[in-house]
Amino acid sequence: MEIWVVVLGVFIIAGAIAVLFQRNLRNSIITFGVISLVSALLMALMSAYDVAITEASIGAVLTTAIFFWSLRRLEEDGYHEKE
């Protein structure tokens, strides 16, 4: 199990760095959601099931939905991403 903790930890760090350098906001939001799901899996592997459920529901689902809702509102107000 220790190897999985290290692998998932490295994946979380790499994903967080990837979010910083992505140019598309949609891709950043999706990457953030995946990182949150991976961190929930990591917490479940460490037997913190209540924290894992909270991270999956709030971190992955609710926060990602709020980010997409905010992006849609920005686009309605005239925001356009640079290409």
N, C-alpha and C positions, 0 to 999 in steps of 0.2 A: 504494500500500500504506500510505502514511503516514496517510491519512485513516481507513483501517480500524483502525489502531492507536489513533488518538484516539477513534473512535467506540466501540470495544470497551472502552477504558479508562474512558470516561465511563459506559458501561453497567455496568461492574464497580463503580464508585463508587456509582452510583445504586442498584444491587442491594444493596450492603452497607448503605446507609442504609435501604433498604426492610426489610431483615431486622431492623434495630433497632426499627422502629415497628410491626411486625406483631403482632397479638394472638393469633394461632393458631400453636402450635408446629409443626404439620404444614406450614403454609404457609412458615414460616421455614426449615424443613429443606429443602423443595423449592427455595426461592429460593436457599439456600446451594449446593445441588447444581448449579443452573443457572449460578450465578456461577462455580463451579469449572470447569464445562465451557467457559464463555466464556473464562476465563483460560487454559485449555488450548489453545483455538483461537487466542488471542492469541499464545501462545508458539510455536505451530506456524507462524503467519504470520511470526514473527521468526526462523524457521529453527532454533529450539531444540527439535528433535523429541524428544530424549530427555527433556527436562524436561516437554514437553507430554504425552507418554505417561504419565509418572509422575504428573503432576497429574490427568490424566483417570482413571487407575486408582485412585490413593490418595485424592485430594481429592474427586472426584465420586462414585465408586462406594463405596469402603470407608468413608469418613467418613460419608457419607449413610446407609449401611446401619447403621453403629454408632449414629448419632443416632436412627434409627427404632427400632432394637432397644432403646435406652435409654428412649425414650418409651413403648414398649409395656410395659417393665418398670415404669415409673412408674405407668402406668394400672392394671397388675395390683395394685400396692400401694395403690391408692386415690386416685391423683392425678386431679383433675378440673380442666380449664381453666375460667377465668372467662369468661363470655360477655357 
